[in-house]
Amino acid sequence: MKNTVRNTLIAMAIFSTSAFAAGSNVSGEGGLLVSLFVGFFALIIVFQLVPAALMLIGLFKGLFGHDESKVAEH
């Protein structure tokens, strides 16, 4: 029984080395379509950040930049 287990483990180790050494066919580059896909979503995020930044600036101006004359008129 010990010889069978030992021989099986040796055979598995010998025959599996080629599987571990095999390289993959994926080159790691996404290509043009993946770049366009990521760029499209980056543009969506940027175009949403611009109005949000303008609203934040307006909010801070409204909170901290009040004028006493405008307050007295109302």
Secondary structure, 3 states (H helix, E strand, C coil): CHHHHHHHHHHHHHHHHHHHHCCCCCCCCCCHHHHHHHHHHHHHHHHHHHHHHHHHHHHHHHHHCCCHHHHHHC
